[in-house]
Amino acid sequence: MRLKAFTGNISFALACAGIYIGAVAFYCFLSYRNNEKTIMNEIDRKLLITAQSIKYMLAPDFHDRAVDVNSISPAEKIRNRDAVSAFAAETDFEYVYTLIEKNGVFYFAAPTVTPEDLQERKWWYFYPYKDIPEEFIKAFETKKTRYADYSDRWGEFRSVALPRTSPGGRTYLACADYKISFVKGLLYQSAIEALISAGYFFLCTFPLMFLFRRMYRAYAADLLGVNRELQNHQDHLEELVEERTRELESEKQKLSHALDEVSALSGLLPICSACKKIRDDQGYWNRIENYIEERSEAQFSHSLCPECSQKLYPKLFKKG
């Protein structure tokens, strides 16, 4: 009974430990997802603020005049390039730029230009953006801000496309890019924090685990003792069975003998009314003491009762 109760306690403890571990894992998962959501919201907020700020780096009518390759002077191209590139360099953004559309094709108007980009070509103004993300096109068509995770020849990015309208009524897109590696780095940091939280909670379970370990060892020791007793009982089971069989056989013999005695002394016994002899089954007359001694374990010893003593030996029993 004690082992059964202890087994129940072990099962309950394991169930509680499973629930606790599941709760900690679920908490860490929710914590990570909440942190991920917070980080992405903050990234998108910064992307939007940056996109909103681009127009303040450029001439108010710049996008009204940016209609072809030669519509903007080299000096203004350089000024715009340096302003936008410097802003991107001083922040965590990889690229900050504006896009204009002409005849269904999108072109860079005021892009960030890195030293590597300058080695590739001198001017990036009015350079066609051939692999523009689909979300950017939707933002231009619907005039609603869109966010996108995409990859192109410049890398993998989390970006915003903010539709803007120039003073002359021309629609263009103000865009900003975070490198996905930067975003993943923040998410990785969030995951590490969640794991640290999980580790802290698991450390808090060490005393409980130590107690459970002691309980399990005690249970294992008890179980081993019971197994040994069962094994010992099994080893001697045949001997016990043989011994018990012998005892039963002896009891059976005693019972049979008793039944024989009862059978021998039962029924009507023909007895002589004069000499008190008993007639046996073969018709012979035997003294009563011989008859009983042959059929039971009783033995007789001869003596005289007081009446017979006075009758046979009156002189010895005369009254004084």
C-alpha positions, 0 to 999 in steps of 0.5 A, spaced: 500 500 500 505 504 501 509 503 494 502 504 491 501 511 494 508 513 493 507 511 486 501 515 485 505 521 488 511 520 483 506 520 478 503 527 481 509 530 481 511 528 474 505 531 472 506 537 476 513 538 473 510 537 466 505 542 467 510 547 470 515 546 464 510 547 459 508 553 462 515 556 462 516 554 455 509 557 453 511 563 457 517 564 454 514 563 447 509 568 448 515 573 451 519 572 445 513 573 440 511 579 444 518 582 443 518 580 436 512 584 435 514 590 439 521 590 435 517 590 428 513 595 430 519 599 433 522 598 426 516 600 422 515 606 426 523 608 425 522 606 417 516 611 417 519 617 420 525 616 416 521 616 410 517 622 412 523 626 413 526 625 406 523 631 403 526 635 408 533 634 405 531 636 398 528 642 394 521 642 395 519 642 387 525 637 386 520 631 384 516 636 380 523 637 376 525 630 376 522 628 369 528 625 366 536 624 366 538 631 364 532 635 368 536 635 374 543 639 374 549 635 377 550 640 382 543 638 385 544 631 384 551 631 388 548 635 394 542 630 394 546 624 394 551 627 399 545 629 404 541 622 403 547 618 404 550 622 410 543 621 413 543 614 412 550 613 414 549 616 421 543 611 422 542 604 422 538 604 415 542 601 409 538 605 404 534 612 404 531 614 397 525 616 393 522 613 387 519 616 381 515 613 376 515 614 368 511 610 363 510 604 368 517 604 370 520 606 377 527 610 377 531 612 383 530 620 384 534 621 390 538 615 393 543 613 398 550 612 394 555 608 398 562 608 396 561 601 393 555 604 388 560 609 386 565 604 383 560 601 379 557 607 376 557 615 377 550 617 377 544 613 380 539 619 379 534 616 374 537 609 374 531 604 373 529 600 379 528 593 375 526 589 381 522 593 385 518 589 390 511 588 388 509 592 395 512 598 393 508 598 386 501 597 390 503 603 395 504 607 389 497 605 386 493 605 392 497 611 395 497 607 402 503 606 406 506 599 405 511 595 409 515 589 405 521 584 407 524 583 400 531 581 397 534 584 391 541 585 388 543 590 394 541 585 399 535 583 404 531 588 407 525 590 411 523 596 408 517 602 407 514 605 401 511 611 403 507 615 398 508 622 397 505 628 393 510 633 390 507 641 390 506 640 383 501 634 384 506 628 382 506 622 386 513 619 388 515 614 394 519 615 400 523 609 402 527 607 407 531 600 408 533 596 414 538 590 412 534 583 414 541 581 418 540 587 423 532 585 424 534 578 425 540 581 430 534 584 434 530 578 434 536 574 436 537 578 442 530 578 444 530 570 443 536 570 447 533 574 453 527 569 452 532 563 453 535 567 459 528 568 462 527 560 461 533 558 464 532 563 470 525 559 471 528 552 470 534 554 476 528 556 480 526 548 480 532 545 482 530 545 489 524 541 487 528 537 482 533 535 488 527 533 492 524 529 487 530 525 486 531 523 493 523 521 493 525 517 487 531 514 490 527 512 496 521 509 491 527 505 487 530 502 494 523 500 496 521 497 490 528 493 489 526 490 496 519 488 494 522 485 488 528 481 492 522 479 497 518 476 491 524 473 488 526 470 494 518 467 495 518 465 488 525 461 489 522 458 495 515 457 492 516 450 490 519 448 497 513 451 501 508 448 496 511 441 498 511 442 505 504 445 505 502 438 501 506 434 506 502 438 512 495 437 508 497 429 507 498 428 514 492 432 516 488 427 511 491 421 514 489 423 521 482 425 519 481 418 515 484 415 521 479 418 526 473 417 521 475 409 521 475 410 529 468 413 528 466 408 523 469 402 528 465 404 534 459 407 531 452 403 530 449 398 534 453 393 538 451 387 541 453 386 548 451 380 553 447 382 558 450 377 563 458 377 562 458 384 558 462 381 552 461 384 545 459 380 538 464 383 533 462 383 525 465 375 524 460 373 530 465 372 535 464 374 542 470 379 545 471 382 552 469 389 551 476 392 553 479 388 547 474 390 542 475 397 544 482 397 544 482 393 537 478 399 534 481 405 538 487 408 541 484 407 548 487 402 553 484 399 559 487 399 566 484 394 571 481 397 578 475 396 583 470 401 584 468 402 591 461 397 591 465 391 587 471 392 593 466 391 598 462 386 595 468 382 593 472 384 599 467 385 605 473 384 610 477 389 608 471 394 608 468 392 615 465 398 618 469 400 624 
